[in-house]
């Protein structure tokens, strides 16, 4: 009873919506549990961010890949032969040729040569050599080889992510103020590169009787909106450069729910080898959002 009264007080103070009935509350808590499980897998699963071992930019021409320290791209000595193969870059085209006696696999199929698709469209060629997986990433005019190791010791050392206690008071209904067609938001990434991302408009919402707004952008892999944000917990309980948040698809009235319990740290919170976008200045909120994923320092 006391917990319910405290929760009701918090909702009133923050000015957020509450679940309409106990069944909705249980379904929401279940969805958060699944979200937490998925987040832990994204970080420490076999293909998680903790498995990164290199991000090596590719020059024009040939780059030798292998455990030999003289290689252009050096792989872990206990995971690769001295020479695993050679990457041949011509403009935005990259080809991999395995070294003599080396066979890699794509979806379980043995290969010795590959014409590679980078991650520009979200579906890169992924090839494997033992516990190592490889893919080419494109960041504007730069191409890099990204290598992950499913046997990386960081996975075993991982203690799990930390989250604030679920709080339905931080499920906020936002109104989309549509932007004119073709509107973009300028986003800078950790490499200093600038990208103008398509924006559907600004999400406007109230907390504690005060109005706030966040510029939203679109993500090709999600039907809702993507928000890059900072708040007063950034550097004081959450990742200093900010957090990310996805919304669901807009309701029939055009509104969306901002469930800050689903705010999460970008990959750069876990590895220096990621290429994360940063929250734009206008998305820095003078508001302490004690909900979602916490940050206790590098893993």
Steps between C-alpha positions, in 0.01 A plus 500: 500500500778740595688422177186571296452835674862598438472402133179699463671803655795467260270481199315809615824688564660406170182540303528172310246240404440186701391158370122489461455168680706229675509282189669775304749547784591129498538496121720809514723351771530182294601700194764682707641168619534389137659834413758456779579147381541620141724786612730268692527278191573801278792584725640161606343246265709306243471795259478771769690825525741358758631257238663767282874450453578744220365774278761559234457759226568369152724690259482454127672185384596191697488449879637178648297357787637253755672433833844592367594831672621624162148469356316814397210385719619296796272231643528324838792257489302209643204550268652529154780362282791737431334596173123449475459678170510829312241775458508674163333841493418692183288804581198369689553145375675251727598141431642244744741229383591235758862400545615165369363221719247731671124462459241738641124450509189701419185363660682168541611482137879466451654776288846610394404819314224752568364815340392696806191710564560765767246601766371806315163333438500324836580154360876455472675181397605323819767232476651284772834346586478296819361725774569814294242672280575773249301768320574823316340818633459824308504841668445754225806461273694285747498121507623288789530135589313421822603178673318331788606205713222289654762357739607844624580484874294815559187288457587277795595804711172679425285547813186617323346840439347717771162669466295736709198332658208491254291811548176546302515868588766532230267381225427836342254574221655726239345700219679507168535846350552394137790650308478593133587223258874467455590633846821361646683519833875544497663218698871478578660163581802420718722508190406865445299415189174683438184338367170671423245244620135515381270643767121460524485792742521587868356298787338734752409383850441626853668394823404657832302772326794606281522456124793321337587401147727254322585492132429152365663327204407189308681166494450266205481196731221635726144610429502762776736789570859512625610753761857587600489688828683620808345588836614606848599140584758493217830457678314464830366147483464456125746503209656851480451564125132404524260218422280375216127430496268343244128562494228279362298594194282811542141451618206597280507851650868537413623475858773265620609366834843596627572220742820622663525164677630381163774765467830322440872570469657512153761240400781746579423448869643150459772526237723768353470323163138606433405804288206642697298807410472766770196682634447838331517809721126562481433155650678577827226508762529697828316212662616208713357185340570224752367225278648252256857380474762612749876526451764405755807544284666306217468121499 
